[in-house]
């Protein structure tokens, strides 16, 4: 009988959902919904905005490590009785890691990575919110048509810069030719005397 009750308890624990003490969740299990992810990011953006961004806050990253006040603030929005502070802190860390990975891909190859960086509209929306939290100075990726226009502007700028360099080189050539001619003429006149 004891073995059947322990088997039942194991089956119940397996079907009960994610347990942080058990290790990684299976691929089919998802602890957070997309709406909850958005609520967490929106709430955290409000939280850090009120407390000051890391670059403006006198205590810098302190509010990123102290999740207790944020936990108390966000808990009613999520309406989850089973939520604990460790789960929320872990979710914030994973969202930040996901944001940094996407930002790195975009920085490495902006044109190629922009299309692949966001598999869903939700991924794009979470990236935009996370960017405001963890890297407010990072510009948003441009749409494809804006990127082509920007590439054309850069190309035009490079052409202008090359034209300026060419003009400078011509002036330097002219200046050095005149200086050389002057030196040759003074050498010739002093050697004739």
N, C-alpha and C positions, 0 to 999 in steps of 0.2 A: 503494500500500500504506500509505503514511504517513497518508493521509487516512482510510482505513478503520480504522486503529488509533486515531487520535484521535477518530473518531466512536464507536468502541467504548468508549474511555475516558470520553467525555462521557456515553454512555448508562449506563455503570457508575456514574459519579459521581451521575447523576440517580437511579438506582434504589437507591443505597447508603444512602439515608436522609438525615436532616437534617445539614447541614453549616453550622456557625455562620458560616463565612467566606462562604457563598453568599448569606446574607440570610435573609429570612423563610421559614418552612416553609409548605408548602401546607396547605390546610384539612384534607386527609385525613391528613397526617402528624402524629403526636403523639409527642413525645420522652419524655414522662413518663406512666406509668400512674397511675390513681387510687390504687392501693395505694402507689406510690412517693411521690405527693404527701402522703398521710397519714403515711408513714414520715418524710418530711422534716419535716413540721410537728411530729409527735410528738417527733422527735429534737431539733429546734430549741427546742421548749418545754423539754425536759429541759436542754438546753445553757444557755439563758438563765436557767432557774430555778437551776441550780447556780452560775452566774456572778453571779447577781443581776439583777433586772429593771432596765431603764434608769433608773427613778426611785430605785432603792435602790443601784445600783452606784456606787462612787466615781468610776469613769471613764465613767459614763453610757452613751453609745451605742457605746463602743469595741467591744464584742463583736458588735454588729450589722455593723460594717465589716470585722472580721477573720474571714473565713470559713475560714481555714486549719485551726484546731483543730476546727471543726465539720465540715469536709470530711473530715478524717482519722477522725473519730468515726462519721460517717454512712455513709461509703463501704462498709464491710463489710455494713451492713444492706441496702443497695440491690443488692449483688452485681452491679455493672455494671463491666466492665473498661474501657468506653469513656467513663466519666464523668470530667469534669475540673472543676476548681474554678470556672472561669468559668461553666460550665453551671449548677452548683449555685447560685452567687451570683445568676445571672440568674433562676433559678426562684424563689428566695426573694424577689427584688424583685417578680416578677410575682404571686406569691401575696400579698404585702403590698399591692400595688396593687389586686388583686381584692378583698381584704378591705376596704380603705378605701373602695372604690367601693360595696360592698354596705352597709357601715356608714353611708355618707353617704346612700344611698337610704333606709335604715331611719330615720335621724334626720330626714330631710326630711319623710317621710310614713309614720310607723310603721304605721298600720293598713293602708294600701294597699300599701306596699312589702314588708311582711312576707311576704305570700303570693307576690309576684313575685320577691323577692330570691333565693330558693332554688329553682332549677329541678329539682334532684335531691337525694336524701338525701346524696350525696357533697358537694354544694355547702354544705349545711347543716352537715355534719360538719367540713369544712375551715374554714368561717366560725367555728365554735365554738372550734376549736383556735387559729386565727389571732387571735381575740379575746383568748385567754389570753396570747398572746405580745405583741401590739402594742397592746392596750388592755385591760389587766386590770380596769380600773374600769368598763368599759362593760357594762351589764346585758344579758343575753341577751334577744332578742325574745320577747315573751310569746305563748303560744298564743292563738288567737282567743277562746276562752271566758274566759281569764284577762284578756285585754285589755278585754273587755266589762265584766267585774267591776271592773277598775281604772277604767274610764271612769265607771262608776256611783259608785265611791268618790270620784272627783274631783268629780263633779257634786254629791254630797252635801256635800263639803267647801266647794264654792263657795256652796251654799245657806246653810250655817252661817256662812260669812264675810260674806255679804250680810246675814244677820239681825243679826250683830254690828254691822256698819256702820250698819244702819238704827237699831238701838238706840242707838248712839253719836250718830247724827244727832238722834234724838228727845231724848236727854239734852242735847245741845248746844243744841237749840231751846229746851228748857225752861230751861236755864241762861241763855241770852241773853235770853229773854223776861223772866225774873226780874230780870236785870241792867238791862235796859231800863226795866222798871217801877220799879225802885229809883231809877234816874237821873231818871226823869220825876217821881217823888214828891219827891226832894230838890230838884229844880229848881223845882217848884211851891211847896214850903214856903219856899225861900229867896227866891223872887220875891214871896211874900205878905208877907214881913216887911218 
